[in-house]
Amino acid sequence: MGKRDDLIEKYAADMKEKCGVTADMDFLRKVTIGCGPAIYNRDASTVSASDQAELDTVKNNFLIKKLGLKDGPELDKAIDSVMEQYGKSTKSKYRAVVYYLLAKHFNKESVYK
């Protein structure tokens, strides 16, 4: 297994342990690949739930640009919901996991087909 495969396994374990979600491994792989080289950078590979600028980046770059959603309060509610699901006490949340959960929340798996 390569480094990316190791990370995907780590993300799946994190989802199971912290979110109570059994990952669709094929979809998790596609989301992880979609994150690009960010997954290899310690800072870029995680999302800080307490950093509003970072949450705005998730909303603008992922939900609006990548998933094609319209800006509105439901996007912020979804981000809050995912952060709550991941666990407020979990300081750094893996970006690939956050994106996976958000894509599932909005039923946007088709973006990764």
N, C-alpha and C positions, 0 to 999 in steps of 0.2 A: 504494500500500500504506500501511496505517496503522501506527502505532507497534507495536501488538500483532503484526501480521504480520511486521514487521522483527525483533521479538524471537523469534518462532517460527523464522524463518530462522536467526537467530543460535544458537538452541538446537540446531537440527538440525545445523548446522555443528560445534558443540561436541561433539555426540554422535559424529559421524563421526570427528572429529579425535582426541578424547581417549578415547572408549570403543570405537571401531571398530564402531559400530552405525549402520546406515542407518535413519533414523526413518520410522515410519509417520506421514506428515504429518497425516492426518486425526485420528489418535489423539493426536499431540503437540498439535494445536490444541485438542482437548477438554481435555486435562490442563492446558494453559496457561490456558485460560478458567476452569477449575476453581480455579486459584490466585488468581483475583480480582485486586484492585488491588495485591497484594503484588509482582507482577512489575514494577511501575513504581517500587518503592522499592528503592534500592540495597542496603540491608542485608537487607530481607525477601526479596528475590528470590534470595538465595543461602543455601546451607547450609554451615556450617563443620564439617568432619569432626572437628575437634579439640575442639569444644564439646559436652560431654555433654548439657547442658541443651537444646541445639538438636536433637541426635539424639533425645532423649526426646520433644521436640515432634513430630518427624517420625513417631516410632512411635505416640504417643498420638493426635495430631490427624489424621494421614493413614492410617496402617495400621489402627489400631483403629476410629476414628470414621468415616472416609471409606470405607475398603475393607471394613470390618466383620469384620476378622480378630480372632482371640482372642490375647490377650497370651501370650507364651511366648518361649523362647530362639531359636526359628526367626526371629522378627521381628528381633532384634538381629543374628543371623547374616546375614540378608538385607540389612540396612542396611550392615553391614561389607562384604559382598560388593559392593554397589553402590558404596560409597566406594572400594574397591580397584579396581573396574572403571573408575571415573572417573579414578583416578590419585591416589595419596596426595600427590603433589607439587602437584596442582592445589589451591591454597589455598581458593578459593571456588567451590563447585559450584552451578550454577543449580538452584533449587528445582524448576522444571518438569521438568528433565531427571532429577533424582533421583526425583521422583514417577513420571515415565514409566517409568523403569527398574524401580522397585519394583512398580508396577502390572503390568508385563509379567512380572516374576519370579513373582508370585503368580497370574498368569492372571486378573486382575481387570479386564480391559478392559471387561467388561459393565457395570461401575459407571458408565461414562461414556456409555452408549448413550442 
